[in-house]
């Protein structure tokens, strides 16, 4: 059995984080809507395949929309989407994006 990779904190210590990989991928795309998934995966610290699966989850749930632009994809984030967990369901993901990505929210 191989150990699961633990994320590293800013000081290099291994441990847990407050945000999930789904949140990290969403924020990376919100910051740069035409980014390549390879670059998203590298920034988040996951495989490209995992990034693709997460983007598929986010698209299926209505948080992202993908549009083909030439040879690349451009993503549009739906800031009015609600958090999925009942404890945060009264908040929109646009609030998270504003907090971490600093993008204006309609």
Secondary structure, 3 states (H helix, E strand, C coil): CCCCCCEECCCCCEECCCCCHHHHHHHHHHHCCCCCHHHHHHHHCCCHHHHHHHHHHHHHCCCEEEEEECCEEEEEECCCCECCCCCCCCCEHHHHHHHHCCCCCC
